Every structure is written in C-alpha cells, then in structure tokens.
C-alpha cells in the first residue's frame, strides 16, 4: 500500500468510528493524521484548500475591519485554541468528544495544506510521511 491509500483508509476508518460512536480518541488521531498521510493530491484536498483559504480571507477581512488586526492573527488564535482543545480532549484523563473529531480534522487539513501560521505545524505532514515510509521499509 502506498501513502495515499493508507491515508484514505485512516480517514474512512475514522468516519466509520464516528458514525457508530466508538473509539473516540482513536478516531480523532486517525482523522488528524489521515490527511497528512494522504498528502496534497486529490479533489477533496483541493476543495478543502479552497474552503479554508476562503475562510482565511473572510476572517482576515472581518478581523481587519472590526478589530483592526491582521487575518494571520485570527488564524493563529484559532490554531492555538483548536490545538489546546485537541490536546485537552486527547489527554489520558480527557475523553474524545464529537467536537474533538471535527477540530482534529480541520487542524489536520490545515497542517497538510500549510495554512497554519506556524512553520512547525506546516512541516508535520512531511515528518509523518517520512515516519510511515521508514517504518514500511524497515529502517
């Protein structure tokens, strides 16, 4: 199996787990890492890129007009708050909720597309793909 197939299986399994409301934390990890493993190819990734790019522009315009701050600042705040909620819910004493699934999916797609204002998060997909490839090849 190649990386896009593994990523698609991860995303499909996460959606199935969400549908039957089982394995809350595992489905969140799968939906977070699935887009990173799948990569940037495909129709759904392009649609996600356009939707998140449009949301970024709208937030930037609204924030710039109403609050007098740059759109990147709003995106940074959303990324930090989403990351906090994700880590809080996936903590061993926490529990993955339905919101965690959606936050993990959005953050996973944003990291894959390089839309977060943090270079470390934007480099995460390459590290995940390298890790899976080296595990598959045995070294």
DAPELIN-V697673 format. One record per residue. N is the residue number from 1. RES is the residue in three letters. SS is DSSP state (2 for helix, 1 for strand, 0 for the rest). BURIAL is I if it has 9 or more other C-alpha atoms within 8 Angstrom, else O. Layout:
# DAPELIN-V697673
{{N/RES/SS/BURIAL} {N/RES/SS/BURIAL}}
This chain:
# DAPELIN-V697673
{{1/UNK/0/O} {2/UNK/0/O} {3/UNK/2/I} {4/UNK/2/I} {5/UNK/2/I} {6/UNK/2/I} {7/UNK/2/I} {8/UNK/2/I} {9/UNK/2/I} {10/UNK/2/I} {11/UNK/2/I} {12/UNK/2/O} {13/UNK/2/I} {14/UNK/2/I} {15/UNK/2/I} {16/UNK/2/O} {17/UNK/2/I} {18/UNK/2/I} {19/UNK/2/O} {20/UNK/2/O} {21/UNK/0/O} {22/UNK/0/O} {23/UNK/0/O} {24/UNK/2/I} {25/UNK/2/I} {26/UNK/2/O} {27/UNK/2/I} {28/UNK/2/I} {29/UNK/2/I} {30/UNK/2/I} {31/UNK/2/I} {32/UNK/2/I} {33/UNK/2/I} {34/UNK/2/I} {35/UNK/2/I} {36/UNK/2/I} {37/UNK/2/I} {38/UNK/2/I} {39/UNK/0/I} {40/UNK/0/O} {41/UNK/0/O} {42/UNK/0/O} {43/UNK/2/O} {44/UNK/2/O} {45/UNK/2/I} {46/UNK/2/I} {47/UNK/2/O} {48/UNK/2/I} {49/UNK/2/I} {50/UNK/2/O} {51/UNK/2/O} {52/UNK/2/I} {53/UNK/2/I} {54/UNK/2/O} {55/UNK/2/O} {56/UNK/2/I} {57/UNK/2/I} {58/UNK/2/O} {59/UNK/2/I} {60/UNK/2/I} {61/UNK/2/I} {62/UNK/2/I} {63/UNK/2/I} {64/UNK/2/I} {65/UNK/2/O} {66/UNK/2/O} {67/UNK/0/O} {68/UNK/0/O} {69/UNK/0/I} {70/UNK/0/I} {71/UNK/2/I} {72/UNK/2/O} {73/UNK/2/O} {74/UNK/2/I} {75/UNK/2/I} {76/UNK/2/I} {77/UNK/2/O} {78/UNK/2/O} {79/UNK/2/I} {80/UNK/2/O} {81/UNK/2/O} {82/UNK/2/I} {83/UNK/2/I} {84/UNK/2/O} {85/UNK/2/I} {86/UNK/2/I} {87/UNK/2/O} {88/UNK/2/O} {89/UNK/2/I} {90/UNK/2/I} {91/UNK/0/O} {92/UNK/0/O} {93/UNK/0/O} {94/UNK/0/O} {95/UNK/0/I} {96/UNK/0/I} {97/UNK/0/O} {98/UNK/2/O} {99/UNK/2/O} {100/UNK/2/I} {101/UNK/2/I} {102/UNK/2/O} {103/UNK/2/I} {104/UNK/2/I} {105/UNK/2/I} {106/UNK/2/I} {107/UNK/2/I} {108/UNK/2/I} {109/UNK/2/I} {110/UNK/2/I} {111/UNK/2/I} {112/UNK/2/I} {113/UNK/2/I} {114/UNK/0/I} {115/UNK/0/I} {116/UNK/0/I} {117/UNK/0/O} {118/UNK/0/O} {119/UNK/2/O} {120/UNK/2/O} {121/UNK/2/I} {122/UNK/2/I} {123/UNK/0/I} {124/UNK/2/I} {125/UNK/2/I} {126/UNK/2/O} {127/UNK/2/O} {128/UNK/2/I} {129/UNK/2/I} {130/UNK/2/O} {131/UNK/2/O} {132/UNK/2/I} {133/UNK/2/I} {134/UNK/2/I} {135/UNK/2/O} {136/UNK/2/O} {137/UNK/2/O} {138/UNK/0/O} {139/UNK/0/O}}
